[in-house]
């Protein structure tokens, strides 16, 4: 190595002018600085600027243990693949105590839940851009109509849908007016596209991911006045448009949906776990947690006679009580509101996937 570097840094007298020697030395140190910047400094200060290839698994699952908790990854380089973060295995207490402000009976009894394996979760909710790509590529029929606020109540409006939910959205806002079936179809498409297993979170996984080790009303504490730094909920700005709503005493900057990942993340690096859009999960609705399974990695789908599915997290129109970590809601899997969206998980071990049903595939 000495024999290679010495002629560059110290050219023999007479073979190059002083100016040339200085230029060579400057070029060497500049090149070394660029290597250090690209390989060490930039990944540390701004990992989201780095190419996704280092975290891409386009054809096969990486070996077990290759994804330590906190790893950011995506399965392809284009906008059709979301950024995910690896959530560790662990245990937590699910539900809320009776003394918690806003507590509902369906959040009881509190019970310990175990998440046995790490799993990856989308950093933010599925966006309009991503959902639009899915619809364009598959020809999926979302269905007509979406329930919107009429001024007197929530009513289905046949003219509203995910493209026009009744308020202005950008491509990076969470898609809304999507039902449970649509969320599942999107997961099947993304699984087929990447060769990985994408799915809705279980209810246990969702609350575990939302709490990120916390035990209060929200992942950041108990004060609803702090919500606007972390969430898009009913706030002072929304009160001017919807005067009858209960609000957080702060201003989050948006009346309706906000861009995903706009606010501060929780301890696991996940955004919008409070507010913005209610998120469908896999589980059937249960009136309370009596008999709830200890294994939070498996959806609770017993007694699904009415086929009512669970949503978590609250939306842009919700009061502070309805954006807590423990809050639960439920609807038919075919109903759509302009506050219902979703995010997905990705299984780290399995590379199996569920193909789209033939009737949902594009005819192109």
C-alpha positions, 0 to 999 in steps of 0.5 A: 500500500505504501508503494501505491500511495507514496507516489500520489502523496509525495511525487518524486522531485522533477516528475511533477510540479508543486502545483500538480503535487498539491492537486494530487494530494487534495484529490486524495483527501477529498476522495477519502472524505467522500467515502467516509461521508457516504459510508459512515456519516450520512447513514448515521445522520440521515438514514432515510436518504440512503439507497434502499438496496442495503435493506432490500430483500427482493427474492428471499428472506434474510437469515433469522437474526439479520434484522435487529430491532429498529432496522428500517427496510423495504422490499423494493426501491420504488414508491410501491414498497413502504418503509418498515421498521422491525419491532422486537418481540416482548410482553406488555399489558393490553387494555386500560385501567378503569381509572384512566381518563376516557376508559371504556369497558371494552378495554377491560380486563387488562391482561398480559400479552406476549409477542413471540417473534419480531415483526416489521411494521409500516412506519406510516399509514398506507398513502393515497399514492400507494393505494392508487398504484394498487388499484391501477395495477390490479383493477381492484373495485373498491366500491362506491360510496363513503360515509361522511359528516353531513352536518347532522350525522354520518351518512353514506354519500354515493359520490364520495370514495378514496379518491374524493373523501370530501376534503382535499388530500395530497398523494402522501396523505393516508388513504381513507374510505377503505374498508377491511376487505380493501385493506386485505386485498392491498396486502395480498397485492403487496405480498405477490409483488414482493414475495414477502408476507404482508398482512394486517396487524393483529389487535395485540400487535397493534397496541404493542407497537403503538405503546412502544413500551409505554403504559399511559394514555398515549405513547408519549404520556398522559397529557392530551394538550401534547397530542398535536406534536405527535398526532392529527386529531380534533383540535383548535383548528378543526373546531372552527369547521366542526364546532360541536366536536370535543378537541385537544387544546392545541393546534396540529396544523390540519383540519382533516388528514395530514401527510403521513409521518408528519408528526413525531414518532413513538419509541419504535419509530412508528408514526401516526399511531394516534389519530390521522386515520383509524386503522383496520386490524385482522381481529374480530370484535370482542365486547371485552378482553375476557378470555383473550389469548395470551399470544398477541401474534395470533388474531382473535377470530373466534365467534365471528358470527356478525363478521365485525372487524376491529379498528385502532388508533383514532382519526383526524376527527376524534377527541383526545379520549378516542385517540388513546393507545387502548381505544378500540372501535369496530365496523362491518368489513364492507363499510367505509368512512372518510376516517378509516385507513390502514397500515400493514405488518410484514412477517420476517420469517415466512416468505409465503404469500397469498395471491390476489383472487382472480376477480381482483387481478388486472385484466390488462 
